[in-house]
Amino acid sequence: MTSAKWPARSDIYDRLGVPKVINAASWLTALGGSLMRPEVFRAMEEAGQHFVVMDQLYLAAGKVVARACGAEAGMVCAGASAGNMLMAASVLTGDDDAKIERLPDTAGMKDEILILKSQRNYYDKSFEQAGATLVDVGMPSDAEPYHLEAAITGKTAAVAYINAPFMKRPIALRQVVEIAHARGVPVIVDSSAEVPPIENLTLPMKDGADMVTYSGGKGINGPQNAGLLAGRKDLIAAAHKHYMNPDGSSRASIGRPAKVSKETIIGMVTALELFLETDHAAVWEGWRKQAKYIVGRLQGIPGLRVVTEEHENRQGPQAVIYFEPKWKGLAPGQIRQRLKDGNPPVYVGGGGYGDEINMVMVNVQPGEEKIIADRLAEILGTGKR
């Protein structure tokens, strides 16, 4: 029997009146991140059938995270922004219970976190949520090692470093670590969207970083509200204390909003183990074929340069449309809007090098590249101002 509240339609999104979209814009939170594999759903369902001591589960899952990231210790948290907040809190307080209970009040503490001015971004506020003050280093597009050296003072709690597509890295992480460590200052790294490639899971630790966080709901295909935090044993222990008392009792601390459910922890660990076992070369080749199909369909349009690109600033192989001066058709923003207005809506990427349009293949399902190519061929072929 169909209730009046839930009319008979094909799936849950239809019942709610929310249209499903084709996501060629990457692992965007605004579009739901990524898709979990069936094994992850099954593991989460199984996890929901039992009670456990959560502190024991945090520690057990942390061992899996630590091994995957090549770190001394690890934990699952509520996304990379929560990871940033926990990293900041950990370097501010260490394992000092009195300081942990005081945050975000940092009076009398080392409470400044240095960040390259060229790496400021919308998400670095998550460091400030712990009570830290961000201090810019260098210039908007450049920095020299001596800028960082001069910025470190007795108030410096850590240096934050950001790894992200198209993010400027005027000083390499390894050199930042050398400068900071020579002065007894830890380095914390936001690598939210940096996997795949799988090598990036261990690279920050190899470069000497003290803590690193990753989004779990992007390239690892875990729950959208999960993240990984890995690093030095003492700092992860401090993050754990911000999260929950060692005896499992409640702590109304700054890290409490970063907690995750037992189902999410199990789902994240399962997704991470599957990610480590994945044939990434085969996955990459699948993305490459999809990108090349779109590129092939859009060749020969006057005023457009359509190419396949794959390098460190691209999240896997992508089909990219560059608009040359002789292009007389619709503006990039108008093209994106027409794609969104279609049925189904198609979301593509922008930014990058100028006002380009890029198709990120990581969430494009088999066959959807044909829909994208058809829609773009129609829009680009007839859309004249």
Secondary structure, 3 states (H helix, E strand, C coil): CCCCCCCCCCCHHHHHCCCCCEEECCCCHHHCCCCCCHHHHHHHHHHCCCCCCHHHHHHHHHHHHHHHHCCCEEEEECCHHHHHHHHHHHHHHCCCHHHHHHCCCCCCCCCEEEEEHHHCCCCCHHHHCCCCEEEEECCCCCCCHHHHHHHCCCCEEEEEEECCCCCCCCCCHHHHHHHHHHCCCCEEEECCCCCCCHHHHCHHHHCCCCEEEEECCCCCCCCCCCEEEEECHHHHHHHHHHHCCCCCCCCCCCCHHHCCCHHHHHHHHHHHHHHHHCCHHHHHHHHHHHHHHHHHHCCCCCCEEEEEECCCCCCCCEEEEEECCCCCECCHHHHHHHHHHCCCCEEEECCCCCCCEEEEHHHCCCCHHHHHHHHHHHHHHHCEC
